[in-house]
Amino acid sequence: MYSHSRLESFQQCARKYKFRYIDKLKSETEGVEAFMGKRVHETLEQLYKELKFTKLMTLDEVLRFYEREWEKHWHADVQIVRKELNPGHYFELGRRCITDYYNRYTPFNQGRTLGLEERIEIKLSDGTRTYSIQGFIDRLTWDPATETYEIHDYKTGSSVPTQAEADADRQLALYQIGLLQRWPDAKRVKLVWHYLAADKELTSLRTSEDLASLEASIIGVIYRVEEEIASGTWEPRTSALCDWCEYKTICPAWKHVEAVAELPVNEYLENSGVQLVMHYAKLEEQKAALQTALKAIETEQTKIAEATMAFAKREDITTLEGPDHRLIVKTENELKIPRKTDDPLTWELLRTTLKNAHKLEDVSTVNGNMLKFALRKGTWPANVIKTIMGLIKGEPKTTVSLVRK
């Protein structure tokens, strides 16, 4: 059984996925951001539970519930990565999230609540296999006026995505697929995110084409997970998120870093791993110096090549002789393959031509370099090549090459 969080974890870092879902390693530590997010979610869930029984909690009652949950669940292994902040900062941030939400939506009559932490199961098929994915919807509502199901999600992070990023977000759209499988007669589904720290709401509507594309994308990620399980590689992927990862101290990418950080200064310098790093860094400096010199040489060669082409054109020659080498000046017609972003009409015509000729797979959906290679081979039917050449522009390109005598 997969889930959005499992697949997202894999895409963030394959080794983290292995630690959590294959090895099932438990960690006592918990990021303070996640801790605060859970308490806010629990509080809003309680608010809507009471509303289902027609009881509207006051803001004071809601905040007192939040405070009790915070005190009940707080533990010594809550981790604060940002050392300049303390637990009180996050506690107050949670209070503000709840207060802003309460003031924005009271008296909470924006729809009928159908489910809180509603489990949803999604079935995805690639034609030969069916994959099960589960998720939990923070709040599922029904708006009878517009006959719309709304999938609500609470976010307590500080960043707010753009509308384009929200329209590309896959978690709630994945839940929409499951909702439509549960209720095939659903006419309209709206995705709603509440970015509580910024007191901002974002919404998104997905077409059937969007959902089909998402389904194919998710199956692609599942394929990659299964390939990783078969190969057993689980390569770690380092990023800024590593500071919040509960497996950092045992991760191959960070284990030595964590161990060295605990060594006294003198022992630190004697550590063989540190010496390897220092030696590698010295070589890297030498390499950088050589690369700088190489770049200067290449710049000088470019100037000489330009002078060579000008000389050859002026003297109407194609070869310049030296004592041990010669320079060959060659002018060829460079094919300019249209790109979808620059010339979508011509690109589409070219793609259709290749598809009708059953040659699209040969060039990996109009890959420029592969198409040039296929044309140079000359094995395609003449009429196909003629049609393609009518869609491709050619520009003369002059090159200079060095040949030893």
C-alpha positions as YAML, in Angstrom:
chain: A
units: angstrom
residues:
- id: 1
  name: MET
  ca: [0.00, 0.00, 0.00]
- id: 2
  name: TYR
  ca: [1.52, 3.30, -1.10]
- id: 3
  name: SER
  ca: [0.71, 6.84, 0.02]
- id: 4
  name: HIS
  ca: [1.50, 10.35, -1.13]
- id: 5
  name: SER
  ca: [3.89, 10.83, 1.79]
- id: 6
  name: ARG
  ca: [5.72, 7.57, 0.98]
- id: 7
  name: LEU
  ca: [6.22, 8.55, -2.65]
- id: 8
  name: GLU
  ca: [7.24, 12.09, -1.69]
- id: 9
  name: SER
  ca: [9.75, 10.67, 0.79]
- id: 10
  name: PHE
  ca: [11.24, 8.50, -1.97]
- id: 11
  name: GLN
  ca: [11.60, 11.47, -4.31]
- id: 12
  name: GLN
  ca: [13.25, 13.52, -1.58]
- id: 13
  name: CYS
  ca: [15.74, 10.78, -0.73]
- id: 14
  name: ALA
  ca: [15.76, 7.07, -1.58]
- id: 15
  name: ARG
  ca: [17.82, 6.22, 1.51]
- id: 16
  name: LYS
  ca: [15.31, 7.97, 3.78]
- id: 17
  name: TYR
  ca: [12.57, 5.85, 2.17]
- id: 18
  name: LYS
  ca: [14.56, 2.70, 2.92]
- id: 19
  name: PHE
  ca: [15.15, 3.68, 6.55]
- id: 20
  name: ARG
  ca: [11.49, 4.51, 7.15]
- id: 21
  name: TYR
  ca: [9.51, 2.07, 5.02]
- id: 22
  name: ILE
  ca: [11.81, -0.89, 4.27]
- id: 23
  name: ASP
  ca: [13.89, -1.10, 7.46]
- id: 24
  name: LYS
  ca: [11.03, 0.42, 9.50]
- id: 25
  name: LEU
  ca: [13.47, 2.24, 11.78]
- id: 26
  name: LYS
  ca: [11.76, 4.19, 14.53]
- id: 27
  name: SER
  ca: [13.11, 7.52, 15.68]
- id: 28
  name: GLU
  ca: [12.52, 9.12, 19.05]
- id: 29
  name: THR
  ca: [13.17, 12.61, 17.68]
- id: 30
  name: GLU
  ca: [10.44, 14.76, 16.15]
- id: 31
  name: GLY
  ca: [10.87, 18.09, 14.41]
- id: 32
  name: VAL
  ca: [9.19, 20.95, 16.25]
- id: 33
  name: GLU
  ca: [7.54, 22.09, 13.01]
- id: 34
  name: ALA
  ca: [5.87, 18.69, 12.62]
- id: 35
  name: PHE
  ca: [4.93, 18.66, 16.31]
- id: 36
  name: MET
  ca: [3.26, 22.06, 16.05]
- id: 37
  name: GLY
  ca: [1.51, 21.06, 12.82]
- id: 38
  name: LYS
  ca: [-0.02, 17.98, 14.47]
- id: 39
  name: ARG
  ca: [-1.39, 20.04, 17.37]
- id: 40
  name: VAL
  ca: [-2.95, 22.59, 15.00]
- id: 41
  name: HIS
  ca: [-4.53, 19.79, 12.91]
- id: 42
  name: GLU
  ca: [-5.93, 18.15, 16.05]
- id: 43
  name: THR
  ca: [-7.39, 21.45, 17.19]
- id: 44
  name: LEU
  ca: [-9.15, 22.22, 13.91]
- id: 45
  name: GLU
  ca: [-10.40, 18.64, 13.78]
- id: 46
  name: GLN
  ca: [-11.93, 19.11, 17.24]
- id: 47
  name: LEU
  ca: [-13.54, 22.38, 16.16]
- id: 48
  name: TYR
  ca: [-15.32, 20.69, 13.25]
- id: 49
  name: LYS
  ca: [-16.22, 17.61, 15.31]
- id: 50
  name: GLU
  ca: [-18.13, 19.88, 17.69]
- id: 51
  name: LEU
  ca: [-19.75, 21.69, 14.75]
- id: 52
  name: LYS
  ca: [-21.14, 18.40, 13.45]
- id: 53
  name: PHE
  ca: [-23.17, 18.32, 16.68]
- id: 54
  name: THR
  ca: [-24.18, 21.99, 16.14]
- id: 55
  name: LYS
  ca: [-21.86, 23.21, 18.90]
- id: 56
  name: LEU
  ca: [-19.73, 26.19, 17.95]
- id: 57
  name: MET
  ca: [-16.68, 26.42, 20.19]
- id: 58
  name: THR
  ca: [-15.57, 29.90, 21.17]
- id: 59
  name: LEU
  ca: [-12.08, 30.99, 20.20]
- id: 60
  name: ASP
  ca: [-11.01, 30.75, 23.85]
- id: 61
  name: GLU
  ca: [-12.26, 27.15, 24.00]
- id: 62
  name: VAL
  ca: [-10.40, 26.29, 20.82]
- id: 63
  name: LEU
  ca: [-7.15, 27.81, 22.07]
- id: 64
  name: ARG
  ca: [-7.45, 26.07, 25.44]
- id: 65
  name: PHE
  ca: [-7.84, 22.75, 23.61]
- id: 66
  name: TYR
  ca: [-4.69, 23.54, 21.61]
- id: 67
  name: GLU
  ca: [-2.76, 24.38, 24.79]
- id: 68
  name: ARG
  ca: [-3.83, 21.13, 26.49]
- id: 69
  name: GLU
  ca: [-2.79, 19.06, 23.46]
- id: 70
  name: TRP
  ca: [0.58, 20.84, 23.33]
- id: 71
  name: GLU
  ca: [1.30, 20.16, 27.01]
- id: 72
  name: LYS
  ca: [0.04, 16.56, 26.82]
- id: 73
  name: HIS
  ca: [2.22, 15.58, 23.85]
- id: 74
  name: TRP
  ca: [5.39, 17.64, 24.42]
- id: 75
  name: HIS
  ca: [8.48, 15.48, 25.00]
- id: 76
  name: ALA
  ca: [12.21, 15.90, 25.43]
- id: 77
  name: ASP
  ca: [13.07, 14.62, 21.95]
- id: 78
  name: VAL
  ca: [11.27, 17.40, 20.07]
- id: 79
  name: GLN
  ca: [14.05, 18.78, 17.88]
- id: 80
  name: ILE
  ca: [14.51, 22.49, 17.10]
- id: 81
  name: VAL
  ca: [16.89, 22.89, 14.16]
- id: 82
  name: ARG
  ca: [16.83, 26.68, 14.15]
- id: 83
  name: LYS
  ca: [18.81, 27.28, 17.34]
- id: 84
  name: GLU
  ca: [17.85, 30.97, 17.52]
- id: 85
  name: LEU
  ca: [14.23, 29.95, 18.17]
- id: 86
  name: ASN
  ca: [12.67, 28.26, 21.19]
- id: 87
  name: PRO
  ca: [9.54, 26.16, 21.83]
- id: 88
  name: GLY
  ca: [7.58, 29.25, 22.81]
- id: 89
  name: HIS
  ca: [8.04, 30.68, 19.32]
- id: 90
  name: TYR
  ca: [6.42, 27.64, 17.72]
- id: 91
  name: PHE
  ca: [3.69, 27.49, 20.35]
- id: 92
  name: GLU
  ca: [2.72, 31.10, 19.62]
- id: 93
  name: LEU
  ca: [2.89, 30.47, 15.87]
- id: 94
  name: GLY
  ca: [0.39, 27.64, 16.29]
- id: 95
  name: ARG
  ca: [-1.91, 29.91, 18.35]
- id: 96
  name: ARG
  ca: [-1.76, 32.55, 15.63]
- id: 97
  name: CYS
  ca: [-2.55, 30.01, 12.91]
- id: 98
  name: ILE
  ca: [-5.65, 28.88, 14.79]
- id: 99
  name: THR
  ca: [-6.75, 32.41, 15.70]
- id: 100
  name: ASP
  ca: [-6.46, 33.70, 12.13]
- id: 101
  name: TYR
  ca: [-8.32, 30.69, 10.77]
- id: 102
  name: TYR
  ca: [-11.10, 31.04, 13.34]
- id: 103
  name: ASN
  ca: [-11.58, 34.74, 12.64]
- id: 104
  name: ARG
  ca: [-11.56, 34.22, 8.86]
- id: 105
  name: TYR
  ca: [-14.14, 31.41, 8.68]
- id: 106
  name: THR
  ca: [-16.41, 31.84, 11.70]
- id: 107
  name: PRO
  ca: [-19.34, 30.87, 11.87]
- id: 108
  name: PHE
  ca: [-18.00, 28.00, 9.69]
- id: 109
  name: ASN
  ca: [-21.02, 27.71, 7.40]
- id: 110
  name: GLN
  ca: [-19.02, 27.41, 4.15]
- id: 111
  name: GLY
  ca: [-20.23, 23.86, 3.50]
- id: 112
  name: ARG
  ca: [-21.32, 20.64, 5.13]
- id: 113
  name: THR
  ca: [-18.55, 18.56, 6.65]
- id: 114
  name: LEU
  ca: [-18.64, 14.99, 5.35]
- id: 115
  name: GLY
  ca: [-15.45, 13.71, 6.92]
- id: 116
  name: LEU
  ca: [-12.51, 14.67, 9.15]
- id: 117
  name: GLU
  ca: [-9.20, 12.87, 8.68]
- id: 118
  name: GLU
  ca: [-11.20, 10.95, 6.08]
- id: 119
  name: ARG
  ca: [-9.37, 7.87, 4.79]
- id: 120
  name: ILE
  ca: [-9.45, 7.64, 1.00]
- id: 121
  name: GLU
  ca: [-8.16, 4.76, -1.13]
- id: 122
  name: ILE
  ca: [-7.05, 5.26, -4.72]
- id: 123
  name: LYS
  ca: [-6.63, 2.49, -7.29]
- id: 124
  name: LEU
  ca: [-4.21, 3.17, -10.15]
- id: 125
  name: SER
  ca: [-3.72, 0.74, -13.05]
- id: 126
  name: ASP
  ca: [-1.07, 0.48, -15.75]
- id: 127
  name: GLY
  ca: [-3.11, -2.08, -17.71]
- id: 128
  name: THR
  ca: [-1.41, -5.11, -16.21]
- id: 129
  name: ARG
  ca: [-1.25, -4.27, -12.50]
- id: 130
  name: THR
  ca: [-3.31, -2.26, -10.06]
- id: 131
  name: TYR
  ca: [-1.66, -0.23, -7.31]
- id: 132
  name: SER
  ca: [-3.35, 0.86, -4.09]
- id: 133
  name: ILE
  ca: [-2.64, 4.25, -2.55]
- id: 134
  name: GLN
  ca: [-4.18, 5.55, 0.64]
- id: 135
  name: GLY
  ca: [-4.45, 9.02, 2.07]
- id: 136
  name: PHE
  ca: [-6.23, 11.01, 4.75]
- id: 137
  name: ILE
  ca: [-8.19, 14.13, 3.86]
- id: 138
  name: ASP
  ca: [-7.99, 16.78, 6.58]
- id: 139
  name: ARG
  ca: [-11.57, 17.84, 5.89]
- id: 140
  name: LEU
  ca: [-14.04, 16.78, 3.19]
- id: 141
  name: THR
  ca: [-17.03, 19.04, 2.62]
- id: 142
  name: TRP
  ca: [-20.08, 19.29, 0.36]
- id: 143
  name: ASP
  ca: [-21.44, 22.58, -0.98]
- id: 144
  name: PRO
  ca: [-25.05, 21.93, -2.01]
- id: 145
  name: ALA
  ca: [-25.43, 25.35, -3.68]
- id: 146
  name: THR
  ca: [-22.80, 24.50, -6.33]
- id: 147
  name: GLU
  ca: [-22.94, 20.70, -5.98]
- id: 148
  name: THR
  ca: [-19.23, 20.70, -5.24]
- id: 149
  name: TYR
  ca: [-17.12, 18.37, -3.14]
- id: 150
  name: GLU
  ca: [-14.25, 20.23, -1.49]
- id: 151
  name: ILE
  ca: [-11.02, 18.58, -0.34]
- id: 152
  name: HIS
  ca: [-9.42, 20.78, 2.35]
- id: 153
  name: ASP
  ca: [-5.83, 20.59, 3.54]
- id: 154
  name: TYR
  ca: [-4.14, 22.56, 6.35]
- id: 155
  name: LYS
  ca: [-0.54, 23.72, 6.01]
- id: 156
  name: THR
  ca: [1.40, 25.30, 8.88]
- id: 157
  name: GLY
  ca: [4.65, 25.95, 7.02]
- id: 158
  name: SER
  ca: [5.77, 29.51, 6.38]
- id: 159
  name: SER
  ca: [6.05, 29.32, 2.59]
- id: 160
  name: VAL
  ca: [3.08, 29.80, 0.26]
- id: 161
  name: PRO
  ca: [3.26, 28.40, -3.30]
- id: 162
  name: THR
  ca: [2.26, 30.26, -6.43]
- id: 163
  name: GLN
  ca: [-1.05, 29.47, -8.08]
- id: 164
  name: ALA
  ca: [0.83, 27.58, -10.80]
- id: 165
  name: GLU
  ca: [2.56, 25.45, -8.16]
- id: 166
  name: ALA
  ca: [-0.78, 24.78, -6.46]
- id: 167
  name: ASP
  ca: [-2.27, 23.72, -9.80]
- id: 168
  name: ALA
  ca: [0.61, 21.26, -10.19]
- id: 169
  name: ASP
  ca: [0.42, 19.88, -6.62]
- id: 170
  name: ARG
  ca: [-0.39, 16.19, -6.72]
- id: 171
  name: GLN
  ca: [-1.50, 15.25, -3.17]
- id: 172
  name: LEU
  ca: [-5.03, 16.63, -3.21]
- id: 173
  name: ALA
  ca: [-5.47, 15.79, -6.90]
- id: 174
  name: LEU
  ca: [-4.60, 12.20, -6.01]
- id: 175
  name: TYR
  ca: [-7.32, 12.32, -3.36]
- id: 176
  name: GLN
  ca: [-9.69, 13.66, -6.03]
- id: 177
  name: ILE
  ca: [-9.07, 10.52, -8.09]
- id: 178
  name: GLY
  ca: [-10.02, 8.42, -5.05]
- id: 179
  name: LEU
  ca: [-13.12, 10.55, -4.42]
- id: 180
  name: LEU
  ca: [-14.30, 10.09, -8.02]
- id: 181
  name: GLN
  ca: [-13.73, 6.36, -7.71]
- id: 182
  name: ARG
  ca: [-15.85, 6.38, -4.55]
- id: 183
  name: TRP
  ca: [-18.59, 8.59, -6.04]
- id: 184
  name: PRO
  ca: [-18.43, 8.34, -9.87]
- id: 185
  name: ASP
  ca: [-21.43, 10.68, -10.21]
- id: 186
  name: ALA
  ca: [-19.58, 13.58, -8.57]
- id: 187
  name: LYS
  ca: [-19.89, 16.56, -10.94]
- id: 188
  name: ARG
  ca: [-17.40, 18.99, -9.45]
- id: 189
  name: VAL
  ca: [-14.46, 18.73, -7.06]
- id: 190
  name: LYS
  ca: [-12.50, 21.68, -5.69]
- id: 191
  name: LEU
  ca: [-9.10, 21.41, -4.00]
- id: 192
  name: VAL
  ca: [-8.53, 23.87, -1.15]
- id: 193
  name: TRP
  ca: [-5.32, 24.60, 0.76]
- id: 194
  name: HIS
  ca: [-5.27, 26.69, 3.94]
- id: 195
  name: TYR
  ca: [-1.82, 28.21, 4.48]
- id: 196
  name: LEU
  ca: [-2.43, 29.03, 8.12]
- id: 197
  name: ALA
  ca: [0.80, 30.89, 8.97]
- id: 198
  name: ALA
  ca: [0.11, 33.35, 6.15]
- id: 199
  name: ASP
  ca: [-3.69, 33.33, 6.61]
- id: 200
  name: LYS
  ca: [-4.07, 32.58, 2.89]
- id: 201
  name: GLU
  ca: [-6.33, 30.21, 0.95]
- id: 202
  name: LEU
  ca: [-5.52, 28.70, -2.43]
- id: 203
  name: THR
  ca: [-7.88, 26.64, -4.60]
- id: 204
  name: SER
  ca: [-7.47, 24.52, -7.72]
- id: 205
  name: LEU
  ca: [-9.71, 22.67, -10.17]
- id: 206
  name: ARG
  ca: [-8.42, 19.68, -12.16]
- id: 207
  name: THR
  ca: [-9.67, 18.37, -15.50]
- id: 208
  name: SER
  ca: [-9.97, 14.70, -16.38]
- id: 209
  name: GLU
  ca: [-6.87, 15.15, -18.56]
- id: 210
  name: ASP
  ca: [-4.97, 16.55, -15.56]
- id: 211
  name: LEU
  ca: [-5.94, 13.54, -13.48]
- id: 212
  name: ALA
  ca: [-4.98, 11.07, -16.23]
- id: 213
  name: SER
  ca: [-1.57, 12.73, -16.52]
- id: 214
  name: LEU
  ca: [-1.16, 12.60, -12.74]
- id: 215
  name: GLU
  ca: [-2.06, 8.91, -12.66]
- id: 216
  name: ALA
  ca: [0.65, 8.13, -15.23]
- id: 217
  name: SER
  ca: [3.15, 10.24, -13.29]
- id: 218
  name: ILE
  ca: [2.41, 8.49, -9.98]
- id: 219
  name: ILE
  ca: [2.72, 5.04, -11.58]
- id: 220
  name: GLY
  ca: [6.09, 6.18, -12.94]
- id: 221
  name: VAL
  ca: [7.29, 6.98, -9.40]
- id: 222
  name: ILE
  ca: [6.03, 3.59, -8.18]
- id: 223
  name: TYR
  ca: [8.02, 1.91, -10.98]
- id: 224
  name: ARG
  ca: [11.15, 3.71, -9.73]
- id: 225
  name: VAL
  ca: [10.49, 2.57, -6.15]
- id: 226
  name: GLU
  ca: [10.15, -1.03, -7.30]
- id: 227
  name: GLU
  ca: [13.33, -0.76, -9.38]
- id: 228
  name: GLU
  ca: [15.15, 0.56, -6.31]
- id: 229
  name: ILE
  ca: [13.83, -2.33, -4.22]
- id: 230
  name: ALA
  ca: [15.13, -4.77, -6.84]
- id: 231
  name: SER
  ca: [18.57, -3.13, -7.16]
- id: 232
  name: GLY
  ca: [19.03, -2.32, -3.47]
- id: 233
  name: THR
  ca: [21.04, 0.83, -4.23]
- id: 234
  name: TRP
  ca: [19.12, 3.41, -2.13]
- id: 235
  name: GLU
  ca: [21.48, 6.28, -2.92]
- id: 236
  name: PRO
  ca: [21.14, 9.14, -0.39]
- id: 237
  name: ARG
  ca: [20.25, 12.56, -1.76]
- id: 238
  name: THR
  ca: [21.54, 15.50, 0.27]
- id: 239
  name: SER
  ca: [19.63, 18.77, 0.47]
- id: 240
  name: ALA
  ca: [18.62, 21.50, 2.92]
- id: 241
  name: LEU
  ca: [15.96, 19.08, 4.20]
- id: 242
  name: CYS
  ca: [18.66, 16.86, 5.70]
- id: 243
  name: ASP
  ca: [18.83, 19.07, 8.81]
- id: 244
  name: TRP
  ca: [15.25, 18.03, 9.60]
- id: 245
  name: CYS
  ca: [15.73, 14.32, 8.84]
- id: 246
  name: GLU
  ca: [15.48, 11.98, 11.81]
- id: 247
  name: TYR
  ca: [17.94, 9.56, 10.17]
- id: 248
  name: LYS
  ca: [20.78, 12.05, 9.62]
- id: 249
  name: THR
  ca: [23.09, 10.50, 12.23]
- id: 250
  name: ILE
  ca: [22.98, 7.06, 10.53]
- id: 251
  name: CYS
  ca: [22.84, 8.24, 6.92]
- id: 252
  name: PRO
  ca: [25.97, 7.37, 4.85]
- id: 253
  name: ALA
  ca: [26.04, 10.96, 3.56]
- id: 254
  name: TRP
  ca: [26.21, 12.45, 7.07]
- id: 255
  name: LYS
  ca: [27.44, 9.75, 9.49]
- id: 256
  name: HIS
  ca: [31.10, 10.82, 9.28]
- id: 257
  name: VAL
  ca: [30.15, 14.49, 9.56]
- id: 258
  name: GLU
  ca: [28.22, 13.80, 12.76]
- id: 259
  name: ALA
  ca: [31.03, 11.67, 14.23]
- id: 260
  name: VAL
  ca: [33.78, 14.22, 13.46]
- id: 261
  name: ALA
  ca: [31.73, 17.06, 14.95]
- id: 262
  name: GLU
  ca: [32.00, 15.34, 18.36]
- id: 263
  name: LEU
  ca: [35.83, 14.99, 18.26]
- id: 264
  name: PRO
  ca: [38.15, 17.35, 20.20]
- id: 265
  name: VAL
  ca: [40.23, 19.65, 17.94]
- id: 266
  name: ASN
  ca: [43.49, 17.64, 18.13]
- id: 267
  name: GLU
  ca: [41.80, 14.28, 17.49]
- id: 268
  name: TYR
  ca: [39.78, 15.93, 14.74]
- id: 269
  name: LEU
  ca: [42.96, 16.73, 12.78]
- id: 270
  name: GLU
  ca: [44.29, 13.18, 13.28]
- id: 271
  name: ASN
  ca: [41.14, 11.52, 12.02]
- id: 272
  name: SER
  ca: [41.98, 9.60, 8.84]
- id: 273
  name: GLY
  ca: [38.67, 10.57, 7.25]
- id: 274
  name: VAL
  ca: [39.47, 14.26, 7.80]
- id: 275
  name: GLN
  ca: [42.91, 13.81, 6.23]
- id: 276
  name: LEU
  ca: [41.28, 12.26, 3.16]
- id: 277
  name: VAL
  ca: [38.99, 15.26, 2.88]
- id: 278
  name: MET
  ca: [41.92, 17.70, 3.23]
- id: 279
  name: HIS
  ca: [43.95, 15.91, 0.56]
- id: 280
  name: TYR
  ca: [40.97, 15.73, -1.78]
- id: 281
  name: ALA
  ca: [40.32, 19.45, -1.24]
- id: 282
  name: LYS
  ca: [43.95, 20.25, -2.11]
- id: 283
  name: LEU
  ca: [43.62, 18.29, -5.36]
- id: 284
  name: GLU
  ca: [40.35, 20.09, -6.06]
- id: 285
  name: GLU
  ca: [42.15, 23.43, -5.73]
- id: 286
  name: GLN
  ca: [44.82, 22.24, -8.16]
- id: 287
  name: LYS
  ca: [42.14, 21.05, -10.58]
- id: 288
  name: ALA
  ca: [40.36, 24.41, -10.37]
- id: 289
  name: ALA
  ca: [43.62, 26.20, -11.21]
- id: 290
  name: LEU
  ca: [44.16, 23.91, -14.21]
- id: 291
  name: GLN
  ca: [40.58, 24.44, -15.36]
- id: 292
  name: THR
  ca: [41.11, 28.20, -15.22]
- id: 293
  name: ALA
  ca: [44.26, 27.83, -17.33]
- id: 294
  name: LEU
  ca: [42.42, 25.50, -19.73]
- id: 295
  name: LYS
  ca: [39.61, 28.02, -20.14]
- id: 296
  name: ALA
  ca: [42.15, 30.72, -21.03]
- id: 297
  name: ILE
  ca: [43.72, 28.39, -23.62]
- id: 298
  name: GLU
  ca: [40.30, 27.59, -25.11]
- id: 299
  name: THR
  ca: [39.51, 31.30, -25.35]
- id: 300
  name: GLU
  ca: [42.78, 31.88, -27.23]
- id: 301
  name: GLN
  ca: [42.05, 28.92, -29.56]
- id: 302
  name: THR
  ca: [38.61, 30.39, -30.32]
- id: 303
  name: LYS
  ca: [40.27, 33.66, -31.39]
- id: 304
  name: ILE
  ca: [42.74, 31.76, -33.59]
- id: 305
  name: ALA
  ca: [39.91, 29.72, -35.15]
- id: 306
  name: GLU
  ca: [38.05, 32.95, -36.02]
- id: 307
  name: ALA
  ca: [41.23, 34.35, -37.60]
- id: 308
  name: THR
  ca: [41.75, 31.06, -39.49]
- id: 309
  name: MET
  ca: [38.19, 31.15, -40.93]
- id: 310
  name: ALA
  ca: [38.66, 34.79, -41.99]
- id: 311
  name: PHE
  ca: [42.02, 33.98, -43.64]
- id: 312
  name: ALA
  ca: [40.60, 30.92, -45.43]
- id: 313
  name: LYS
  ca: [37.66, 32.92, -46.76]
- id: 314
  name: ARG
  ca: [39.88, 35.77, -47.92]
- id: 315
  name: GLU
  ca: [42.33, 33.44, -49.69]
- id: 316
  name: ASP
  ca: [39.60, 31.04, -50.90]
- id: 317
  name: ILE
  ca: [41.24, 27.99, -49.35]
- id: 318
  name: THR
  ca: [40.07, 25.20, -46.99]
- id: 319
  name: THR
  ca: [43.42, 24.01, -45.60]
- id: 320
  name: LEU
  ca: [46.21, 25.85, -43.81]
- id: 321
  name: GLU
  ca: [49.58, 24.06, -43.67]
- id: 322
  name: GLY
  ca: [52.00, 24.02, -40.74]
- id: 323
  name: PRO
  ca: [55.24, 22.07, -40.18]
- id: 324
  name: ASP
  ca: [53.63, 19.17, -38.28]
- id: 325
  name: HIS
  ca: [49.89, 19.86, -38.45]
- id: 326
  name: ARG
  ca: [47.29, 21.35, -40.74]
- id: 327
  name: LEU
  ca: [44.05, 23.21, -40.00]
- id: 328
  name: ILE
  ca: [40.99, 22.10, -41.96]
- id: 329
  name: VAL
  ca: [38.21, 24.67, -42.47]
- id: 330
  name: LYS
  ca: [34.85, 23.09, -43.22]
- id: 331
  name: THR
  ca: [31.44, 24.68, -43.81]
- id: 332
  name: GLU
  ca: [28.36, 22.45, -43.44]
- id: 333
  name: ASN
  ca: [24.64, 23.01, -43.35]
- id: 334
  name: GLU
  ca: [23.64, 22.86, -39.67]
- id: 335
  name: LEU
  ca: [20.11, 21.50, -39.15]
- id: 336
  name: LYS
  ca: [18.02, 23.59, -36.75]
- id: 337
  name: ILE
  ca: [15.40, 21.30, -35.21]
- id: 338
  name: PRO
  ca: [12.34, 23.29, -34.07]
- id: 339
  name: ARG
  ca: [11.70, 23.20, -30.34]
- id: 340
  name: LYS
  ca: [8.25, 23.03, -28.81]
- id: 341
  name: THR
  ca: [8.84, 26.14, -26.73]
- id: 342
  name: ASP
  ca: [10.11, 28.25, -29.65]
- id: 343
  name: ASP
  ca: [7.95, 27.07, -32.57]
- id: 344
  name: PRO
  ca: [5.07, 24.90, -31.29]
- id: 345
  name: LEU
  ca: [3.24, 24.74, -34.65]
- id: 346
  name: THR
  ca: [6.21, 23.45, -36.63]
- id: 347
  name: TRP
  ca: [7.19, 21.13, -33.76]
- id: 348
  name: GLU
  ca: [3.71, 19.61, -33.76]
- id: 349
  name: LEU
  ca: [3.76, 19.16, -37.56]
- id: 350
  name: LEU
  ca: [7.14, 17.45, -37.28]
- id: 351
  name: ARG
  ca: [5.91, 15.23, -34.45]
- id: 352
  name: THR
  ca: [2.81, 14.24, -36.45]
- id: 353
  name: THR
  ca: [4.93, 13.41, -39.49]
- id: 354
  name: LEU
  ca: [7.23, 11.18, -37.44]
- id: 355
  name: LYS
  ca: [4.29, 9.52, -35.69]
- id: 356
  name: ASN
  ca: [2.48, 8.76, -38.98]
- id: 357
  name: ALA
  ca: [5.71, 7.29, -40.36]
- id: 358
  name: HIS
  ca: [6.12, 5.17, -37.21]
- id: 359
  name: LYS
  ca: [9.47, 6.84, -36.51]
- id: 360
  name: LEU
  ca: [8.62, 8.81, -33.38]
- id: 361
  name: GLU
  ca: [10.11, 6.26, -31.00]
- id: 362
  name: ASP
  ca: [13.35, 6.29, -33.02]
- id: 363
  name: VAL
  ca: [13.97, 9.90, -32.01]
- id: 364
  name: SER
  ca: [12.51, 9.89, -28.50]
- id: 365
  name: THR
  ca: [9.61, 12.29, -29.13]
- id: 366
  name: VAL
  ca: [11.46, 14.74, -31.41]
- id: 367
  name: ASN
  ca: [14.83, 14.77, -29.66]
- id: 368
  name: GLY
  ca: [16.96, 17.10, -31.78]
- id: 369
  name: ASN
  ca: [20.26, 15.18, -31.62]
- id: 370
  name: MET
  ca: [18.59, 11.82, -32.25]
- id: 371
  name: LEU
  ca: [16.67, 13.22, -35.22]
- id: 372
  name: LYS
  ca: [19.86, 14.61, -36.78]
- id: 373
  name: PHE
  ca: [21.54, 11.23, -36.32]
- id: 374
  name: ALA
  ca: [18.62, 9.41, -37.95]
- id: 375
  name: LEU
  ca: [18.63, 11.78, -40.93]
- id: 376
  name: ARG
  ca: [22.39, 11.37, -41.42]
- id: 377
  name: LYS
  ca: [22.04, 7.58, -41.45]
- id: 378
  name: GLY
  ca: [19.71, 7.90, -44.43]
- id: 379
  name: THR
  ca: [17.81, 4.68, -43.76]
- id: 380
  name: TRP
  ca: [14.36, 6.23, -43.59]
- id: 381
  name: PRO
  ca: [12.08, 6.31, -46.68]
- id: 382
  name: ALA
  ca: [12.85, 9.17, -49.06]
- id: 383
  name: ASN
  ca: [9.35, 10.67, -48.83]
- id: 384
  name: VAL
  ca: [9.58, 10.83, -45.03]
- id: 385
  name: ILE
  ca: [12.99, 12.54, -45.17]
- id: 386
  name: LYS
  ca: [11.70, 15.00, -47.78]
- id: 387
  name: THR
  ca: [8.70, 15.97, -45.63]
- id: 388
  name: ILE
  ca: [10.89, 16.37, -42.54]
- id: 389
  name: MET
  ca: [13.48, 18.47, -44.36]
- id: 390
  name: GLY
  ca: [10.67, 20.79, -45.42]
- id: 391
  name: LEU
  ca: [10.02, 21.50, -41.74]
- id: 392
  name: ILE
  ca: [13.66, 21.92, -40.68]
- id: 393
  name: LYS
  ca: [15.72, 25.01, -41.28]
- id: 394
  name: GLY
  ca: [19.38, 24.80, -42.23]
- id: 395
  name: GLU
  ca: [22.09, 27.32, -41.38]
- id: 396
  name: PRO
  ca: [25.71, 27.25, -42.61]
- id: 397
  name: LYS
  ca: [28.18, 26.47, -39.84]
- id: 398
  name: THR
  ca: [31.95, 26.76, -40.25]
- id: 399
  name: THR
  ca: [34.33, 24.74, -38.08]
- id: 400
  name: VAL
  ca: [38.09, 24.45, -37.74]
- id: 401
  name: SER
  ca: [39.78, 21.14, -36.93]
- id: 402
  name: LEU
  ca: [43.43, 20.28, -36.31]
- id: 403
  name: VAL
  ca: [44.96, 17.26, -38.12]
- id: 404
  name: ARG
  ca: [48.44, 15.81, -37.54]
- id: 405
  name: LYS
  ca: [50.42, 15.17, -40.73]
...
